[in-house]
């Protein structure tokens, strides 16, 4: 069987697959162990948050015809991987930058002198919403309370307020 997978492949097919796919481990040989296949899958997913178990399994099925759930689960417990929540990354790999549409630009107008806002903190905000094009005001509020990072507000607020100090103003 090729790569310890469910379907046997002839040696010529194995060699062809190895030459046509880049595995980021060793292009001259196909990954033989489930652990190495999982590492290849994580690197192929290229998500800044890491690869979910579902994405890894999907990749292993499509690229290696592997469906052995027990072996995949065992490989995910490898000391070569870092698990954050339900996502996996390869230990030692450089972090992947988030896509531009997930990055919030901030500018501190006034830096406060109080505690730094962190995920999980309950914060109280005063805000004024203006249009970037002409500066016209469309919304405003005072004493708007929410838990930072809990998804209670739009993502721009959850991401843009982290790191802000009490008493500060941010744009």
C-alpha positions as CSV (number, residue, x, y, z in Angstrom):
1,X,0.0,0.0,0.0
2,X,1.2,3.5,-0.8
3,X,1.8,5.8,2.2
4,X,0.0,3.4,4.5
5,X,-3.3,4.4,2.8
6,X,-6.5,2.5,2.0
7,X,-5.8,2.0,-1.7
8,X,-2.7,0.3,-3.1
9,X,-0.9,2.2,-5.8
10,X,1.7,0.8,-8.3
11,X,5.3,2.0,-7.9
12,X,5.0,4.1,-11.1
13,X,1.9,5.9,-9.8
14,X,3.6,6.5,-6.5
15,X,6.7,8.0,-8.2
16,X,4.4,10.1,-10.5
17,X,2.4,11.5,-7.6
18,X,5.6,12.4,-5.7
19,X,7.1,14.3,-8.7
20,X,3.9,16.3,-9.4
21,X,3.0,17.4,-5.9
22,X,5.2,19.5,-3.6
23,X,5.1,18.2,-0.1
24,X,7.3,20.7,1.6
25,X,9.1,17.8,3.4
26,X,11.2,16.1,0.7
27,X,10.0,16.3,-2.9
28,X,11.9,13.1,-3.8
29,X,9.8,10.9,-1.6
30,X,6.2,10.8,-0.6
31,X,5.3,11.1,3.1
32,X,5.1,7.5,4.5
33,X,4.0,8.0,8.1
34,X,0.6,9.4,9.1
35,X,2.3,12.0,11.3
36,X,4.3,13.4,8.3
37,X,1.1,13.3,6.1
38,X,-0.6,15.4,8.8
39,X,2.3,17.9,8.8
40,X,2.0,18.1,5.0
41,X,-1.7,18.7,5.3
42,X,-1.4,21.5,7.9
43,X,1.2,23.2,5.7
44,X,-0.9,22.9,2.6
45,X,-4.0,24.4,4.3
46,X,-2.1,27.7,4.8
47,X,-4.5,29.3,7.3
48,X,-3.1,31.9,9.8
49,X,-5.2,30.4,12.6
50,X,-3.9,26.9,11.9
51,X,-5.6,23.9,10.2
52,X,-8.8,22.4,11.7
53,X,-9.1,18.7,12.2
54,X,-11.8,18.7,9.5
55,X,-9.5,20.4,6.9
56,X,-6.7,18.0,7.8
57,X,-8.9,14.9,7.3
58,X,-10.3,16.3,4.0
59,X,-6.8,16.9,2.7
60,X,-5.6,13.4,3.8
61,X,-8.6,11.8,2.0
62,X,-8.0,13.8,-1.2
63,X,-4.2,13.6,-1.4
64,X,-3.4,10.3,0.3
65,X,-6.7,8.4,0.2
66,X,-6.4,7.9,3.9
67,X,-9.6,7.5,6.0
68,X,-8.2,5.8,9.2
69,X,-9.7,8.1,11.9
70,X,-7.8,6.4,14.7
71,X,-4.4,6.8,13.0
72,X,-5.2,10.5,12.2
73,X,-6.3,11.2,15.8
74,X,-3.0,9.6,17.0
75,X,-1.0,11.6,14.6
76,X,-2.6,14.8,15.8
77,X,-1.2,14.1,19.3
78,X,2.3,14.4,17.9
79,X,4.8,16.5,19.8
80,X,5.6,18.2,16.5
81,X,2.3,20.0,16.5
82,X,0.8,22.9,18.5
83,X,-2.9,22.8,19.1
84,X,-4.8,26.1,19.8
85,X,-8.5,25.5,20.4
86,X,-9.5,23.2,17.5
87,X,-6.7,24.3,15.2
88,X,-3.3,22.8,14.6
89,X,0.1,24.3,13.6
90,X,3.5,22.7,13.0
91,X,5.9,23.5,15.8
92,X,8.8,25.7,14.6
93,X,7.0,27.0,11.4
94,X,6.9,30.7,10.9
95,X,3.4,32.2,11.7
96,X,1.3,33.0,8.7
97,X,0.1,36.6,8.4
98,X,-3.7,37.1,8.5
99,X,-5.4,38.2,5.3
100,X,-5.7,42.0,4.9
101,X,-9.5,41.9,5.3
102,X,-9.0,40.6,8.9
103,X,-6.5,43.2,10.0
104,X,-7.9,46.3,11.7
105,X,-5.8,49.5,11.3
106,X,-5.8,51.7,14.5
107,X,-4.4,55.0,15.4
108,X,-4.1,56.2,19.0
109,X,-5.3,59.8,19.1
110,X,-4.7,59.9,22.9
111,X,-2.9,57.1,24.8
112,X,-4.6,56.5,28.1
113,X,-2.9,56.0,31.4
114,X,-5.1,53.1,32.8
115,X,-5.0,49.4,32.3
116,X,-4.6,47.8,28.9
117,X,-7.8,46.2,27.4
118,X,-7.4,42.5,26.9
119,X,-9.6,39.8,25.5
120,X,-12.3,38.8,28.1
121,X,-12.3,42.2,29.8
122,X,-15.7,44.0,30.1
123,X,-15.2,47.5,28.6
124,X,-17.3,50.6,28.4
125,X,-16.9,52.8,25.3
126,X,-18.1,56.2,24.1
127,X,-18.0,56.4,20.3
128,X,-18.8,58.5,17.3
129,X,-19.3,56.8,13.9
130,X,-18.3,58.9,10.9
131,X,-18.1,58.2,7.2
132,X,-14.5,58.1,5.9
133,X,-15.5,59.7,2.6
134,X,-17.0,63.0,3.9
135,X,-16.7,62.8,7.7
136,X,-20.5,62.9,8.2
137,X,-21.7,61.5,11.5
138,X,-24.0,58.5,11.3
139,X,-24.0,57.1,14.9
140,X,-22.8,58.0,18.4
141,X,-23.1,56.5,21.9
142,X,-21.8,56.7,25.5
143,X,-21.3,54.1,28.1
144,X,-21.6,51.2,25.6
145,X,-20.7,48.1,27.5
146,X,-19.5,44.7,26.1
147,X,-17.1,41.9,26.8
148,X,-14.0,42.2,24.6
149,X,-13.4,39.3,22.2
150,X,-16.7,37.5,23.0
151,X,-18.3,38.4,19.6
152,X,-20.9,40.7,21.2
153,X,-19.9,43.5,18.8
154,X,-18.6,43.8,15.2
155,X,-15.2,42.2,14.6
156,X,-13.6,45.6,14.1
157,X,-14.4,46.6,17.7
158,X,-13.2,43.3,19.1
159,X,-9.9,43.5,17.2
160,X,-9.4,47.2,17.3
161,X,-9.9,47.8,21.0
162,X,-7.5,45.1,22.3
163,X,-4.4,46.8,23.6
164,X,-6.1,50.2,24.1
165,X,-5.5,51.8,27.5
166,X,-8.3,53.1,29.8
167,X,-8.8,56.8,29.2
168,X,-7.4,56.6,25.6
169,X,-8.9,57.6,22.3
170,X,-8.4,55.5,19.2
171,X,-9.3,56.0,15.6
